[in-house]
C-alpha cells in the first residue's frame, strides 16, 4: 500500500474535476436552452458516477480495495 499523500491528493483533485466539469457543462447548456436544471442534474449524475468509478479504480491500484 502506498503512503504517498500526494497520490491521494491527486486522486481527490481528479475526482473534483470529474464531477465539476460535466455539471458545469450541463449548467451552461441549461442556460443556453433555458431548461434549468435538467442538464445540470444529468451532468452532475454522470460526473458523480464517473468520479466514484475513477476513485474505485485508483484505490484498487493502490491496494485499498
Steps between C-alpha positions, in 0.01 A plus 500: 500500500633843407538758777564787261258780593555672164343202326186525712482876449523456123219243511289749697563782253425271207174395668400865541576575135317191378190612692518876436571504126185311387288687756630836374444395139145399587445832674625694198287290267198568720574875489513494120187286460308645793437156648653548847568253681454199270846480343666618822356200681592264215857635493528480877374141501738394225785679672432330832482157341820563306674650802419214732601249235833680454564503875411131519750414226775712655450355847506152351838584341627628835384187678214664683216287380 
